[in-house]
Amino acid sequence: DDSDDDAGALQAALSQLNPGDVLTVPSGVFHIKTSVSVPSGITLRGQGRDITQFTASGIASAFTINEGRSDITLSDFGIDASDSTLAYGVFIGVTNGINAERIWIDNLEIQNFSSRGIQIRNANHVKVENCTIHHATNLGGGGFGYAITLNDPNNHNNWVTQCEIGPVIRHGVLIQYSAHNNLVELNTCIETTEDA
């Protein structure tokens, strides 16, 4: 029912888990109208990115991994938007604060966002693997239409590998604001409009 906000039930389920637990989301389309914050030590897994889909509306970020969070896996689901408000599919870390670390983003499909499919700020040991990110809704000026960005001086030892990016993306993978010691390899960018 697209009038419901399934984020409340999802957040309540996540809050009941202990570090090391896995929350498996069944097949279907789930409507999230509140950003879902993923706690440390948790795996959130769908049935496949074409089978378990989260449709966002009225929010800037579908899933957030806040400062200081660690040992998190997001895998096997899709993130889409039904309106123009979604800026980020997954937002990891903060501009200033305690780094998030040991995060695995695996086999997600992210589309219809305006700013960045996956934003990584001041985080360490984040692996983004086997993801498909395409069809940004805004390819305008700086900050819009990027598939994956790694920002800030404390952002290091992260790995982006075997992702398919585009079409309708401005920058594919962008490393900026003194982020360093990150590995980007074996990704395919299709019809991005800029060079990164």
N, C-alpha and C positions, 0 to 999 in steps of 0.2 A: 504494500500500500504506500504509494509515494507521498501521501500526506503525513505519514509517520516519520519520527526521527529515531532510527535504529541505533544511533550513536549512544543513547542512554543505556540501552541494554548491553551493548558491546562494552562500554566503559565499566558498567557494573560487573560484568563477567571478568574483565581484566583485573578489577580490584580484588577479586576473591582468590586470585592465583598466587602461588608461591614461586620464588625464583627456581627456575628449571622446569616450570610447567609449560604446557603447550595448550593454546586455545585454538581449536580447529573450527573454522566457520564453514557451514554447509554450502551447497550450491544455491544460487539465487541472486537476486538483485537486492541490495540493502541500501537504504537511503540515510545518509548522514548529514545532519544539519548543525552539528556541533563537532568541533575538531576533537579527534580521539587521541588522547595522550597515552603512550605506551610505557608501562612501568619497567623497571630494570628486571633482567633475568627471565623475560617472557618471550616465547615464540608465538606469533600470530600467523596462522597458516590457513589459506583457503584450499579449495579443491582444484584450482587451476585458474589462470588469469582470465580465461574465457568462460569460466563456470561460476566462480565467486566474484561478484562485482560490487564495488561500492560507488554509488552515485552521490556526489556532493552537491549541495546547494546552500547559498547564503553564508559560506564560510571561506576564510582565506587559505586554510591548510586542512587537508583531509586527515593526515596523521602527523603527530608531532612526537619527537623524541627530545625531551628537554635536557637542560644542562645537568651534568653529573649522572645521567642515565647510562647504563652499561649492560652488556650481555643480552642483546635484543636481536631477534630475527623476525623479519617480515617477509613472507613468501607466498607465492602461488595465488595471487588475486589481482584484479584490475581496479583502477581508480579512474573515474570519469566525472564529468560535471554536467549538470542540467541547466546551469545558468552561467553568467560571466564573472561570478565573484571568486572562483577558485584561483588563487595565485600559485599555490604549491601543492603538489601531490603528497610529498613527504618532506617535512622540515626537521633537520637534525641539528641540535646544538644551539648556541646563542652567540651574539657578538662579543660579549664580555661575561665571563663566569667560568664555572668548572666544566671542563671538557666532557662531552659524551664520548664513549669509547666502546670498542668491541661490538659493532653493529653489523649485521649482515642483511642486505636488501637483495632478495633473490627472486627472479622470475615474476616480476610485476610488469603490468602494462599500465602506463599512465598517459592520459590524453585529455585535451580540452581544458588545460590550465593556461593562465595568462603569463606568469612570471617564470617559474622554474619547475620542472618535473620533480627533481630531487635537489634540495638545497642542503649543503653540508657546511656548517660554520663551526670553526674551532673544535674539531672532533679528531679523534685518533683511532686507527684500526677499524675504519669503516670499509666494508667491501660491498660494492654494487656490481651485481653479476646477473647476466642473462635477462636483463630488463629491456623492454621495448617502450620507447618514449617518443610520442609524435603528436602532431596537430595541436600546437600551441594556438591560443586564440588571439594573441597579440604579438606581432613581430616588429613593434615600433622601436622606440629609443632604448637606451641602456636599461638593463634590468628586466627586459621582457623577452619571452620566447626562447629561453635557454632550457636545454634538456637536463643537464647536471652541472652544478657549480660547486667549487670548493673554495671557500673564502677564509681569510684572516690568518694572522701570523702563527697561531697555535694549531693550525689545521695541517697535520702531516701524518705520514704513514697510512694513507688511505689508498684504495685500489678500485679502479673502475675497469671492468673487463667483460668482454663478450656481450656487449649490449648492442641493440639495434636502435638507431636514433634517426628520426625523420620518417616521412617528409613533414613539411610545415614546421620547421624549427629554425630559430635564428642562429644561435651558437650551440654546437653539439656538446662538448665538454669544455668548461672554462675554469681555469685556475687563476685566482686573482687575490689582491690585497695581501701579498707576501706569504700566501700558503706555499708550502715547500715539501719536498721529499714525498711526493705522491706519484703513483704509477697509473698511467692510462694506456691500455694495450688491447689489441684484438677486438676493437669496436668497429662497427660499420655505421657511417653517417650517410644518409640518403637525402639529397636535395635540401641540405641546410642552406640558409641564405647568406650566412657569414662564414668566417674562416676557422673559428676555434673548434 
